[in-house]
Amino acid sequence: MYLVTGCAGFIGMHLTMSLLKKNKSVIGIDNLNNYYDVNLKKKRLLNLKKFKKFNFKKVDIKNLNSLKKIIKDYKIDYIINLAAQAGVRYSITNPETYFENNIKGFFNILEIAKSKKVKHLVYASSSSVYGASQKKIFKESDNVDQPISFYASSKRSNELMAHSYSYIYGIPVTGIRYFSVYGPWGRPDMSLFIFTKKILSGKSIDVFNKGKMKRDFTFIDDAVNATLKIIHKIPKINRDNKICKFKIFNVGGGNTISLINYIKLIEKNLGIKAKKNLKGMQLGDVKATLSNNNNLKSSVKFNPKTNIKIGIKKFIDWYKSFYLNEK
């Protein structure tokens, strides 16, 4: 039995769908909050509810008693925690919600993992933890003690909390540092979604750092396939990690693209030229991200496959179908 938190979220829906297609039994939980369009979340859920082995529970991970009640009669083998308050910029003006959801909420997930003695707890961290690092390529072994957003701080806190629980209680636990995941059914607060919507509406888009920022984008199918492999790669005490069953993986596309070239690909697929407001760096942003995927490749024999050109086309095709053809 798999427990997936944040199942109505972007990565959560795709991951849950993949498990269900493999005939796995999944308990999906989500609080369906209104950080972004709840209607989109509900339509993601409709895709999952078509499967007989999917059991949805509307619950907030901040409420430990509610979590305990809904799973008390189930044998949970794997927990995949994808529930969190997302967004770097939102964390600048609303840090409290990141403490409540990402730190207190994750503590509750750790408690559930401990009480259920799960085979493996896998949770979403973020490439944001690399913060002010001056390195051009980010490796899991890099120092990550300089987060530049409270969102990043909350995700780094998750990694430290997970390590301590793994050490004290013997829980096998793995964190995944996702790098800018994108694709169909994506989040409306992410750049690809925002740019596509505004360009189609004839509105101007804000281009930070004058388009000179670089990002390592990861297509959703690659992110999910890597996660599925990681779930069943249960960490053990070994030569590299001598004290507990704990692991962290980067999951990235392994290539960078500048923001300005990224926008050009969107323009090409839409057949519309964007109106651009060139701006400086925004507080909390980093200038460049690039994932070193060597650990992912050697440990679970996985390499990302989807080129950014193909990925953007797939998103825009979905967006047009979902929003422009809706009645």
C-alpha positions in Angstrom: 0.0 0.0 0.0 1.3 3.5 -1.0 0.4 6.7 0.8 0.8 9.7 -1.5 0.4 13.1 0.1 -0.4 16.1 -2.1 -2.0 13.7 -4.6 -4.1 16.5 -6.2 -0.9 18.5 -6.9 1.1 18.5 -10.1 3.7 15.9 -9.3 1.4 14.1 -6.9 -1.3 13.5 -9.6 1.2 12.2 -12.1 3.0 10.0 -9.6 -0.3 8.6 -8.2 -1.5 7.9 -11.8 1.7 6.0 -12.6 1.3 3.8 -9.5 -2.3 3.1 -10.2 -1.5 2.1 -13.8 0.9 -0.4 -12.3 -2.1 -1.8 -10.4 -0.8 -0.5 -7.0 -3.2 0.4 -4.2 -2.9 4.1 -3.3 -4.3 6.2 -0.5 -4.1 9.8 -1.7 -4.4 12.7 0.7 -4.7 16.4 -0.1 -6.3 19.4 1.7 -7.2 21.1 -1.7 -6.2 24.5 -0.4 -6.7 27.6 -2.5 -3.0 28.6 -3.0 -3.9 28.2 -6.7 -7.0 27.2 -8.7 -8.9 24.5 -6.7 -10.8 23.6 -9.9 -7.6 22.4 -11.5 -6.8 20.3 -8.4 -10.3 18.7 -8.5 -10.0 17.9 -12.2 -6.7 16.2 -11.5 -8.5 14.2 -8.8 -11.1 13.1 -11.3 -8.4 11.4 -13.3 -7.3 9.4 -10.3 -10.8 8.5 -9.1 -11.3 6.4 -12.3 -9.1 3.8 -10.7 -10.6 1.3 -8.3 -7.5 1.0 -6.2 -7.4 4.7 -5.4 -8.8 5.9 -2.1 -8.9 9.7 -1.6 -9.0 11.3 1.8 -9.3 15.1 2.2 -7.1 15.9 5.1 -4.4 18.4 6.0 -1.0 17.1 7.0 -0.8 19.7 9.7 -3.4 17.8 11.6 -1.6 14.7 13.1 -4.7 13.3 14.7 -6.6 13.4 11.4 -3.7 11.7 9.7 -3.7 8.9 12.3 -7.4 8.3 12.0 -7.5 7.9 8.2 -4.7 5.4 8.1 -5.2 3.5 11.3 -6.7 0.5 9.5 -4.2 0.3 6.6 -0.9 -1.4 6.3 1.2 1.4 4.8 4.4 0.1 3.1 5.6 3.3 1.3 4.9 7.0 2.0 5.6 9.6 -0.7 5.3 13.0 0.8 4.6 15.6 -1.9 2.3 17.8 0.1 3.9 21.2 0.8 3.5 24.9 0.4 5.2 25.6 -2.8 6.7 28.8 -4.3 9.8 30.8 -3.6 8.3 34.3 -4.0 5.2 33.5 -2.0 7.4 32.6 0.9 8.8 36.1 1.1 5.4 37.6 2.1 3.9 34.5 3.7 6.6 32.7 5.7 4.3 31.4 8.4 2.4 29.1 6.0 5.8 27.5 5.1 6.5 26.8 8.7 3.1 25.3 9.3 2.9 23.2 6.1 6.5 22.4 5.3 8.0 22.0 8.8 5.1 21.1 11.2 3.4 19.2 8.4 6.5 17.2 7.6 7.1 16.4 11.2 3.7 14.8 11.3 4.6 12.7 8.2 7.7 11.6 10.0 5.6 10.5 13.0 3.3 8.5 10.7 6.3 6.8 9.1 7.7 5.9 12.5 4.4 4.6 13.9 3.6 2.6 10.7 7.2 1.3 10.4 7.1 1.9 6.7 9.6 0.3 4.3 10.6 3.6 2.8 9.6 7.3 3.2 10.3 9.4 0.1 9.8 13.1 0.3 10.1 16.1 -2.0 12.9 18.5 -1.3 14.0 21.1 -3.8 16.9 22.4 -5.9 16.2 25.7 -4.0 18.3 24.3 -1.1 21.5 25.1 -3.1 20.7 28.8 -2.4 23.7 31.1 -2.7 26.0 28.4 -4.0 28.5 29.8 -6.5 29.0 26.4 -8.2 27.9 25.9 -11.8 26.7 22.3 -11.3 24.9 21.3 -8.1 25.9 18.0 -6.4 24.2 16.4 -3.5 27.4 16.6 -1.5 27.6 20.4 -1.9 27.2 22.6 1.2 23.6 23.8 1.4 23.7 26.0 4.4 23.0 29.3 2.6 19.3 29.2 1.6 18.1 32.5 0.2 14.4 32.0 0.6 12.3 30.7 3.5 10.9 28.1 1.1 14.4 26.8 0.6 15.0 26.9 4.4 11.9 24.8 5.0 13.0 22.2 2.5 16.5 22.0 3.9 14.9 21.7 7.4 13.0 18.7 6.0 16.3 17.0 5.0 17.8 17.5 8.5 14.6 16.3 10.2 14.5 13.2 8.0 18.1 12.5 8.7 17.5 12.6 12.5 14.4 10.4 12.3 16.3 7.9 10.1 19.1 7.8 12.6 17.0 7.5 15.8 14.2 5.3 14.6 15.8 3.4 11.7 13.4 4.7 9.1 14.7 4.3 5.5 14.2 7.8 4.1 15.1 9.5 0.8 14.8 13.1 -0.2 14.5 14.2 -3.8 15.8 17.6 -4.9 13.5 18.3 -7.9 14.8 20.8 -10.4 12.0 23.0 -11.9 9.5 20.3 -12.9 7.2 21.3 -15.7 4.6 19.7 -18.1 0.9 19.1 -18.6 -1.3 19.7 -15.5 1.4 22.0 -14.2 1.1 24.6 -11.5 -0.4 28.0 -12.4 2.2 29.8 -10.3 5.2 28.5 -12.4 6.8 30.4 -15.2 5.7 28.2 -18.1 2.1 28.5 -17.1 2.2 32.2 -16.4 4.0 33.0 -19.7 1.7 30.9 -21.8 -1.4 32.4 -20.2 -0.3 36.0 -20.5 1.1 35.7 -24.1 -2.2 34.1 -25.2 -4.1 36.9 -23.5 -2.0 39.6 -25.1 -0.6 40.7 -21.8 3.1 41.5 -21.1 5.3 39.2 -19.1 7.9 40.1 -16.5 11.4 38.8 -17.4 13.6 38.9 -14.4 17.4 39.4 -14.6 16.6 40.6 -18.2 16.3 37.0 -19.3 19.8 36.0 -18.3 18.8 33.5 -15.7 19.4 29.9 -16.5 17.4 26.9 -15.3 17.6 23.1 -15.4 14.1 22.1 -16.3 12.8 18.6 -15.7 9.8 17.2 -17.6 7.1 15.7 -15.5 7.4 12.2 -17.0 11.2 12.1 -16.2 10.6 13.3 -12.7 7.9 10.7 -12.0 9.9 7.8 -13.6 13.0 8.7 -11.5 10.8 8.9 -8.4 9.3 5.5 -9.0 12.8 4.0 -9.2 13.8 5.8 -6.1 10.8 4.5 -4.1 12.0 1.0 -4.5 15.7 1.8 -4.0 15.5 1.5 -0.2 18.6 3.0 1.4 20.8 0.8 3.6 23.6 1.6 6.0 26.6 1.4 3.7 30.2 2.6 3.2 29.1 6.1 2.0 26.5 6.6 4.7 27.7 4.9 7.8 25.2 6.0 10.4 21.6 5.7 9.0 19.4 4.6 6.2 19.3 8.1 4.5 19.8 9.3 1.0 19.3 12.4 -1.1 19.0 12.5 -4.9 19.0 15.3 -7.4 16.4 14.8 -10.1 17.0 17.3 -12.9 17.0 17.5 -16.7 20.8 17.7 -16.7 20.9 20.7 -19.1 20.3 24.4 -18.7 18.5 26.9 -20.9 18.5 30.7 -20.5 15.2 32.3 -19.6 15.2 34.3 -22.8 15.6 31.2 -25.0 13.0 29.5 -22.9 10.6 32.3 -23.7 11.5 32.0 -27.4 10.4 28.3 -27.4 7.1 29.3 -25.9 6.6 32.0 -28.5 7.4 29.5 -31.3 4.9 27.0 -30.1 2.2 29.6 -29.6 3.0 31.5 -32.8 2.8 34.7 -30.8 5.6 37.2 -29.9 5.6 38.0 -26.2 5.5 41.6 -24.8 8.4 41.6 -22.4 9.0 43.7 -19.3 12.8 43.3 -18.6 13.5 43.5 -14.9 16.3 42.9 -12.5 16.7 40.0 -10.2 13.9 39.2 -7.8 14.5 38.6 -4.2 14.8 34.9 -3.4 15.7 33.9 -6.9 19.0 32.2 -8.0 20.7 33.1 -11.3 21.3 29.5 -12.5 20.6 25.9 -11.6 22.0 22.7 -13.1 21.7 19.3 -11.6 24.5 16.7 -11.4 22.5 13.5 -12.0 25.4 11.1 -11.5 24.0 9.6 -8.3 20.6 9.1 -9.9 22.3 7.4 -12.9 24.5 5.1 -10.9 22.1 4.2 -8.1 18.8 3.7 -10.0 20.1 3.5 -13.6 18.0 6.5 -14.8 18.7 9.4 -17.1 16.1 12.0 -18.1 14.9 11.6 -21.7 12.7 14.6 -22.6 14.2 17.5 -24.5 12.9 20.9 -23.4 11.6 21.6 -26.9 9.4 18.5 -26.7 8.4 19.2 -23.2 7.2 22.7 -23.8 5.2 21.6 -26.8 3.5 18.9 -24.8 2.6 21.5 -22.1 1.2 24.0 -24.6 -0.8 21.3 -26.4 -2.3 20.4 -23.0 -2.9 24.0 -22.0 -4.8 24.8 -25.2 -6.9 21.6 -24.9 -7.7 22.2 -21.3 -8.3 25.9 -21.2 -9.2 27.0 -24.7 -11.4 24.0 -25.6 -13.3 24.0 -22.3 -17.0 24.7 -22.5 
